């Protein structure tokens, strides 16, 4: 039984962005750019593309530069998002 491998989790898979350059992404960006927004919390940031990218674009347009807090439970996705190539 020592040879049995633990099945990999679906969390180990990288997934393509689901919200990207569409109407919903533009709405997210607009909210992030809203002057009164000071903090943004995104749960399920994945690899940092899609909705996370829209939050970043909006936050960068916001004169108050809100703090973007991104949470991702998948270690491979988190590593990709934080390697510096996806997020600012």
DRENKOLKOL-654873 format. One record per residue (C-alpha): residue in three letters; y, x, z. Coordinates in steps of 0.001 Angstrom, whole numbers, padded with zeros to 6 digits, always signed. Each point is the difference from the previous one (the first is absolute). Layout:
BEGIN
ALAYXZ
...
END
This chain:
BEGIN
UNK+000000+000000+000000
UNK+002309+002975+000217
UNK+000230+000019-003803
UNK+001539-003475-000169
UNK+003621+000018-001090
UNK+002516-002404+001386
UNK+001120-002262-002845
UNK+003536+000742-001090
UNK+002638-002548+000767
UNK+002005-001849-002628
UNK+002981+001597+001699
UNK-001010+003302-001588
UNK+000809-001376-003461
UNK+003419+000524-001508
UNK+001364-003192-001488
UNK+002530-000582-002731
UNK+003354-001465+001047
UNK+000035-003786-000093
UNK+003774-000506+000173
UNK+001787+002169-002506
UNK+003049-000504-002196
UNK-000307-003774+000104
UNK+002071-002828+001436
UNK-001466+000410+003484
UNK+000683+003771-000029
UNK+003610-000697-000974
UNK+000299-002490+002889
UNK-001378+002588+002449
UNK+002446+002588-001324
UNK+002906-002433+000389
UNK-000958-000715+003618
UNK-000248+003735+000743
UNK+003463+000505-001507
UNK+001561-002761+002109
UNK+002774+001422+002161
UNK-001191-001505+003314
UNK-003518+001448-000286
UNK-000475+002939+002369
UNK-003808+000265+000278
UNK-002794-000920-002389
UNK-003632-000279+001087
UNK-002660-000032-002671
UNK-003565-000585+001101
UNK-002514+001078-002618
UNK+002036+002604-001849
UNK-003061+001213-001919
UNK+000774+003155-001995
UNK+003759-000598+000044
UNK+000340-001592-003387
UNK+000693-003628-000764
UNK+001766-001847+002794
UNK+000603+003203+001977
UNK+001764+001470-003007
UNK+002158-003151-000212
UNK+000926+000275+003701
UNK+000995+003649-000523
UNK+002173-000845-003020
UNK+001715-002757+001952
UNK+000491+002126+003123
UNK+001559+002767-002095
UNK+002545-002495-001367
UNK+000812-001317+003475
UNK+003220+001571+001360
UNK-001556+000119+003499
UNK-003165+001809-001191
UNK-002494-002055+002013
UNK-003037+001652+001530
UNK-003179-000884-001880
UNK-003114-000134+002184
UNK-003217-000109-002023
UNK-003409-000659+001516
UNK-003256+000699-001827
UNK-003418-000005+001680
UNK-001796+001744-002895
UNK+000146+003753+000497
UNK-000379+000870-003732
UNK+002779-002442-000928
UNK+002221+001228+002837
UNK-000555+003620-001049
UNK+000995-000823-003572
UNK+003120-001857+001133
UNK+001132+002819+002266
UNK-000681+002977-002264
UNK+003624-000107-001100
UNK-000549-000996-003616
UNK+000106-003763+000425
UNK+002630-000713+002647
UNK+003421+001551+000501
END
